[in-house]
Amino acid sequence: MVTFFKTMDVTNLIRISKKKHLKFNMLLDYCIGKAAAEVKEFYLLPVDGKLIQFDRIAVNTIVKNKNGEISSCDIQYSDNLNTFNQDYLEYTSQVADSCQDRDLSDSCMVIGTSAIVETEIDGAVGMNSGIFNNPFLIWGKYKKKLFRYYLQISFQFHHTQMDGAHAGRFLANLQNEIKALKL
């Protein structure tokens, strides 16, 4: 596994979130899906020494459930923001109420995410257990500097799935999607 760290300008997402009353993490998950959809390596997943190819991508989000614990929720990526938002709200609510994970890993290549929004972090590195080889993004609390908002993101990926150039292209795509998002 390889981990890249990148500081993203998320000012546009903050503005849209506040103006349109949309969840910041939903907007970021949408941009992650959109940026990943443009990199063919995101449709591949190394499993047991083989590369499995998928036709669809999902973004995983961690949900605080009704018991105060966390549950996992996979949301299939849709290039339509309204559809993605509806799915995000419906499925995260179901997972929070049921305390049951929503797993799409049999039908989609799932990009893992973990938002630790109560904490300012400079980065995080996950450990490759050999079980989870999915690309994974982690972020904490965004920071305001003058009139801009910045978020430090760590991006972990399996080197069999993609190399540094693909990962770099994904991060550049992600920043572009964040800046270009309009409603």
Steps between C-alpha positions, in 0.01 A plus 500: 500500500613853423370816665500852355416811699336799332354826623181584309333837464140417599367858506250427222357198686462702821315775313268256321440306821392813687305661216310187389484325842683194372733288711867580448605133518236405241636765265856379555397135450327600176816678378708195597274276292504740208881535506549123531260425214748672266789269597457148359717346773226576753289228338762238593554334837781263596351188665694181574776579250256592221359827371121498503334750264172670593257699288390731781653704781362562847621731774497378857420731787509437874174570682442560870212267583221531757709308756781756477723251318609514136364311204615480141287619207585448131330736257517429129643796312260682267619788284172674586554692824130501592481121464821452696374734775166318524677164521747638756223633725283189466771240555693679775170548686413130460844395621484740797159365605564130437866485616552269200781561253407555135753308290519522119846343466366205297357726229712819509860603547468683833714799590530520876481828689527599862421849623635584844338843502547576870878490465750700298742248354802541278455156349430136570642173377294182507659163536475242222347194662481311172122493535411853391684611187256771401616858449435696817478870585514647851445859606441697816370846569544763233697814581427859410786722384398855415197456273571141384435156652755218476477131574791264539426164342695177508448266209609138535502265202630157408799527269374201299184695419667824395833677505591846624412670171144362513465599865633847422254535213215397730600762761525768230157390367362519853621857548360595159160343579485680836573836336269442200194374688198718429134473589 
